[in-house]
Amino acid sequence: MSRRPKKYPINDIRSRFQTVALDNKYQIFIEPNLNVYNAASDAGITRRFVDEDLGLYASDAVLPGSSFADVEVSGDRQGITERMPFKRIYDDVTLTFMVDRKYQVIKFFESWIQLINPLHGDTDGKAHNQVMTLRYPKDYKCGISIMKFNKDYFERGIGFVYYCMIRAWPLSVAPIPVNYDSGSILKLNVTFRYERYVMENVTVGMMRSGWKGYSDSFDPWMGKYYNNNTTIYGSDDKKEGENDDTTVKPTRILPQYQINRNNLNESRKRRRDNVNAFIDDYGRNRRESQILSSGGFVETLID
């Protein structure tokens, strides 16, 4: 059916455009699994900071989007060329975080990256013979939610959209530029990749019905469909008798005297390594190597 233009009174137009949504009312919720919580705890970051403060530091965000990958179909009808979608593509999401004065925002995402790609070898990560591995996806993927609302949401409780990105993980943590200018807020850009997103009250799940009951397969002879996914993080693979990993490790915050002691031990270790290098490379004795490694000089007599 064809449509024709309609004449609107100016008051109707004004009232509609005065109620459009603004882009500065939103909140981010990062919902880590137990492994991410523990990795952050090892870096000295409390669960309270992750749950309550981290999302508030997100100064810029985007609502997730998607597109279709399509294929050209020719010959189904004579003279007609069509394009059909065959896969849905979910776009990456980049969030910009303001960095707090304790740099916990940076430490959290670096600990998450370290969880995905751990180092094996020397504990300080500086050895030349260390190797890197990758963990299983269920260990580091978790949920991220974005809620976009209007300024009257807290009075009326309406006017919002809620996106939940399923099994998200940080694809990249961007470099942070610093300079000697007048000074501005330090910000960190993190790009996330995820399997899919759902929109509350819009996205619905459907189950295929086969001859033997509900199934998640196209095969009608498959058995009954069982929904084992209890959370958005993935299925619960715990077997009976295994330990129940439901408690986050206590945050590791060292007292200042312990930090000073660790720094002193690390400095002494570096000096010993430098001395041993002089002994191995130049054949000096230990006393001469100590003098040379500290910046001094040793007289050498040539007969």
ZAMARGU-4260 file (C-alpha; in steps of 0.2 Angstrom, whole numbers, plus 5000, padded with zeros to 4 digits):
<rodrens>
0) 5000/5000/5000 | 5006/5017/4996 | 5008/5031/5009 | 5005/5049/5008 | 5012/5064/5017
5) 5002/5070/5032 | 5002/5087/5039 | 5006/5089/5057 | 5003/5104/5068 | 5019/5112/5075
10) 5014/5108/5093 | 5013/5089/5089 | 5030/5090/5081 | 5038/5100/5096 | 5031/5088/5109
15) 5038/5073/5100 | 5055/5080/5098 | 5056/5086/5116 | 5055/5068/5122 | 5069/5060/5112
20) 5082/5050/5121 | 5099/5058/5126 | 5116/5049/5125 | 5123/5054/5142 | 5113/5042/5153
25) 5119/5025/5154 | 5128/5012/5166 | 5140/4998/5163 | 5140/4982/5172 | 5155/4970/5171
30) 5150/4953/5178 | 5166/4942/5180 | 5167/4924/5184 | 5176/4917/5198 | 5193/4915/5189
35) 5193/4934/5184 | 5188/4939/5201 | 5203/4929/5208 | 5215/4936/5195 | 5210/4953/5200
40) 5212/4949/5218 | 5230/4943/5215 | 5233/4960/5208 | 5226/4969/5224 | 5209/4973/5217
45) 5194/4970/5228 | 5178/4962/5222 | 5168/4978/5228 | 5178/4989/5216 | 5174/4977/5202
50) 5156/4976/5206 | 5152/4994/5211 | 5166/5006/5204 | 5173/4999/5188 | 5157/5002/5178
55) 5156/5020/5184 | 5173/5024/5177 | 5167/5020/5159 | 5166/5038/5152 | 5162/5032/5134
60) 5153/5017/5128 | 5143/5011/5113 | 5127/5000/5112 | 5131/4984/5103 | 5126/4981/5085
65) 5126/4967/5072 | 5125/4964/5054 | 5122/4950/5042 | 5134/4941/5030 | 5124/4937/5015
70) 5127/4926/4999 | 5121/4930/4981 | 5108/4917/4975 | 5105/4917/4956 | 5093/4906/4946
75) 5080/4902/4958 | 5068/4913/4948 | 5072/4917/4930 | 5081/4934/4928 | 5081/4937/4947
80) 5096/4939/4958 | 5093/4939/4976 | 5104/4940/4992 | 5101/4929/5007 | 5108/4931/5024
85) 5117/4915/5031 | 5126/4922/5047 | 5124/4936/5059 | 5140/4946/5063 | 5141/4955/5080
90) 5152/4970/5080 | 5166/4973/5093 | 5162/4985/5107 | 5175/4998/5113 | 5173/5005/5131
95) 5183/5020/5137 | 5187/5020/5156 | 5194/5034/5166 | 5209/5028/5176 | 5208/5030/5195
100) 5222/5037/5206 | 5227/5019/5211 | 5227/5013/5193 | 5216/4999/5198 | 5206/5000/5181
105) 5223/4997/5172 | 5227/4983/5184 | 5211/4974/5182 | 5211/4973/5163 | 5229/4968/5163
110) 5225/4954/5176 | 5211/4949/5164 | 5223/4948/5149 | 5236/4939/5160 | 5222/4926/5165
115) 5219/4923/5146 | 5237/4921/5141 | 5247/4916/5157 | 5266/4916/5158 | 5275/4901/5164
120) 5293/4901/5172 | 5301/4914/5183 | 5288/4922/5195 | 5292/4940/5190 | 5289/4937/5171
125) 5307/4943/5166 | 5316/4927/5162 | 5322/4924/5145 | 5315/4906/5144 | 5297/4909/5149
130) 5283/4902/5139 | 5265/4908/5136 | 5249/4897/5135 | 5231/4901/5132 | 5217/4895/5144
135) 5200/4887/5140 | 5187/4900/5135 | 5176/4895/5150 | 5189/4901/5161 | 5190/4919/5156
140) 5174/4923/5146 | 5160/4932/5156 | 5145/4944/5154 | 5145/4963/5151 | 5129/4973/5152
145) 5125/4990/5146 | 5109/4999/5152 | 5104/5015/5143 | 5090/5025/5152 | 5082/5042/5152
150) 5084/5055/5166 | 5066/5051/5172 | 5070/5033/5174 | 5072/5033/5193 | 5055/5042/5195
155) 5045/5033/5182 | 5054/5017/5180 | 5051/5017/5161 | 5061/5022/5146 | 5077/5011/5145
160) 5085/4997/5135 | 5096/4984/5142 | 5109/4974/5132 | 5118/4959/5139 | 5134/4953/5129
165) 5136/4934/5132 | 5153/4927/5135 | 5163/4943/5132 | 5182/4944/5134 | 5194/4959/5131
170) 5201/4958/5113 | 5213/4972/5115 | 5219/4984/5129 | 5225/5000/5119 | 5241/5009/5123
175) 5239/5024/5134 | 5247/5040/5128 | 5255/5052/5141 | 5264/5069/5139 | 5270/5084/5149
180) 5256/5095/5144 | 5244/5104/5156 | 5237/5087/5161 | 5221/5079/5157 | 5211/5063/5163
185) 5220/5047/5160 | 5209/5036/5149 | 5210/5017/5144 | 5202/5010/5129 | 5197/4992/5130
190) 5189/4982/5115 | 5178/4968/5119 | 5173/4953/5108 | 5158/4942/5112 | 5148/4928/5106
195) 5131/4937/5104 | 5120/4950/5113 | 5103/4949/5119 | 5091/4964/5122 | 5079/4963/5137
200) 5061/4961/5132 | 5065/4960/5114 | 5077/4945/5111 | 5068/4928/5114 | 5074/4911/5113
205) 5066/4897/5102 | 5067/4878/5104 | 5066/4867/5089 | 5053/4853/5091 | 5058/4836/5085
210) 5049/4819/5085 | 5057/4814/5101 | 5054/4830/5110 | 5063/4847/5110 | 5080/4848/5103
215) 5094/4860/5099 | 5098/4851/5083 | 5090/4851/5066 | 5090/4832/5067 | 5072/4827/5072
220) 5078/4811/5080 | 5088/4820/5093 | 5084/4818/5111 | 5075/4830/5123 | 5082/4847/5124
225) 5090/4851/5141 | 5095/4868/5145 | 5111/4866/5156 | 5116/4884/5154 | 5113/4890/5172
230) 5122/4907/5169 | 5127/4918/5155 | 5145/4913/5158 | 5142/4895/5151 | 5137/4878/5156
235) 5141/4871/5174 | 5154/4858/5171 | 5156/4853/5189 | 5156/4835/5193 | 5149/4827/5209
240) 5163/4827/5222 | 5173/4841/5215 | 5177/4856/5226 | 5164/4870/5225 | 5173/4885/5219
245) 5161/4899/5224 | 5172/4909/5235 | 5183/4923/5229 | 5201/4923/5236 | 5205/4937/5248
250) 5213/4952/5240 | 5232/4952/5241 | 5236/4969/5248 | 5254/4969/5255 | 5259/4981/5270
255) 5272/4994/5265 | 5286/4986/5275 | 5284/4970/5264 | 5284/4980/5248 | 5300/4989/5253
260) 5308/4972/5258 | 5302/4964/5241 | 5310/4979/5232 | 5326/4977/5242 | 5327/4959/5238
265) 5324/4962/5220 | 5338/4975/5219 | 5350/4964/5228 | 5346/4950/5215 | 5349/4962/5200
270) 5366/4966/5208 | 5371/4948/5210 | 5365/4945/5192 | 5376/4959/5186 | 5391/4953/5196
275) 5389/4935/5189 | 5388/4942/5171 | 5405/4951/5173 | 5413/4935/5180 | 5406/4925/5166
280) 5410/4937/5152 | 5426/4945/5157 | 5434/4932/5169 | 5435/4945/5183 | 5435/4939/5201
285) 5420/4943/5212 | 5428/4958/5220 | 5432/4967/5204 | 5416/4962/5196 | 5407/4970/5211
290) 5416/4986/5208 | 5413/4986/5189 | 5395/4982/5191 | 5393/4997/5203 | 5400/5009/5190
295) 5418/5009/5197 | 5434/5005/5188 | 5448/4993/5191 | 5466/4996/5186 | 5474/4983/5175
300) 5493/4981/5174 | 5500/4976/5158 | 5518/4968/5159
</rodrens>
